[in-house]
Amino acid sequence: MSHDTVGVEADFSSREAAHAAKARLVRAGFARNSIDIYRRGDDYVVHLPTREENRNRAARILKGWALVESAKRGGWAAADGLGSHPLLALGVAALAGFALYGLTNRR
C-alpha cells in the first residue's frame, strides 16, 4: 500500500457474504484485483486499499452490509437460544399474540 492509500475492511460470518460484499464493491467501481478476502478466526475479512477520497464510500458499502450480517448472526443466536427453551418460546409467542390482539382491537 502506498502512502496515499488507506485500508477499509469489514468482517463477515460466511464466505458467501464476503464474496457478495466484494461483488458490491466491484459494481461500485472498485478494482476487483485490489480487494482481498482472508480468514480471521471464524470470520472472513474483506480488505480494500483505496484513496482517502474514496474511503467513506467504500466503508459505507462494506460496513452497512457488515452491520446487517452482525444483526443476522445475533438473530440466529437468539433463535437458537429460544429453540432450546420451549417454555420460554411459548411464553414469547403468547406475549406477541396478546400484543397483536391488543393493537388490532383498538377503536
C-alpha positions in Angstrom: 0.0 0.0 0.0 1.5 3.4 -1.0 1.4 6.5 1.2 -1.7 7.9 -0.4 -3.9 4.9 0.2 -5.8 3.8 3.3 -7.3 0.4 4.1 -11.0 -0.3 4.6 -12.2 -3.6 5.9 -15.2 -5.4 7.4 -15.8 -8.8 8.9 -18.4 -11.3 7.6 -19.6 -14.5 9.1 -19.6 -16.5 5.9 -17.5 -16.9 2.7 -20.6 -16.2 0.6 -21.3 -12.9 2.4 -17.7 -11.8 1.9 -17.8 -12.6 -1.8 -21.1 -10.8 -2.1 -19.5 -7.7 -0.5 -16.6 -7.9 -2.9 -19.1 -8.1 -5.8 -20.9 -4.9 -4.5 -17.6 -3.1 -4.3 -16.8 -4.2 -7.9 -20.2 -3.0 -9.1 -19.5 0.3 -7.3 -16.3 0.8 -9.4 -13.5 -0.6 -7.3 -10.9 -2.8 -8.9 -11.6 -6.5 -8.4 -7.9 -7.4 -8.1 -7.3 -4.9 -5.3 -10.0 -6.5 -3.0 -8.7 -9.2 -0.7 -10.7 -11.7 1.3 -9.0 -13.6 4.1 -9.9 -15.6 7.2 -9.6 -14.2 10.8 -10.8 -16.8 13.3 -14.3 -17.9 12.3 -14.9 -14.7 10.2 -14.0 -13.7 6.7 -12.4 -10.2 6.3 -12.9 -8.1 3.2 -10.0 -5.6 2.8 -9.8 -2.9 0.3 -6.9 -0.4 -0.1 -8.2 2.8 -1.6 -7.5 6.5 -1.9 -8.6 8.7 1.0 -11.3 10.4 -1.0 -13.0 7.0 -1.7 -12.7 5.8 1.9 -16.1 6.9 3.1 -17.9 5.4 0.1 -16.1 2.0 0.4 -16.7 2.0 4.2 -20.4 2.7 3.6 -20.7 -0.2 1.2 -18.8 -2.6 3.4 -19.8 -1.6 6.9 -23.5 -1.2 6.1 -23.7 -4.8 5.0 -21.4 -6.0 7.8 -23.9 -4.5 10.2 -26.7 -6.5 8.6 -24.6 -9.6 8.8 -23.9 -9.0 12.5 -27.6 -8.5 13.2 -28.4 -11.7 11.3 -25.8 -13.6 13.3 -27.3 -12.2 16.6 -30.8 -13.1 15.4 -29.8 -16.7 14.7 -28.1 -16.9 18.1 -31.3 -15.7 19.8 -33.4 -18.2 17.8 -31.1 -21.0 18.8 -31.4 -19.9 22.5 -35.2 -19.8 22.2 -35.3 -23.1 20.5 -33.5 -24.8 23.3 -36.1 -23.5 25.9 -39.6 -24.5 24.6 -41.4 -22.9 27.6 -39.7 -19.6 27.0 -40.6 -19.8 23.3 -44.2 -20.4 24.2 -44.3 -17.5 26.6 -42.8 -15.1 24.0 -45.3 -16.3 21.4 -48.2 -15.8 23.8 -46.9 -12.3 24.7 -46.6 -11.4 21.0 -50.1 -12.7 20.4 -51.6 -10.6 23.2 -49.8 -7.6 21.9 -51.1 -8.1 18.3 -54.6 -8.7 19.6 -54.5 -5.5 21.7 -53.2 -3.5 18.7 -55.8 -4.8 16.3 -58.9 -4.4 18.5 -58.5 -0.6 19.2 -61.4 1.5 18.3 
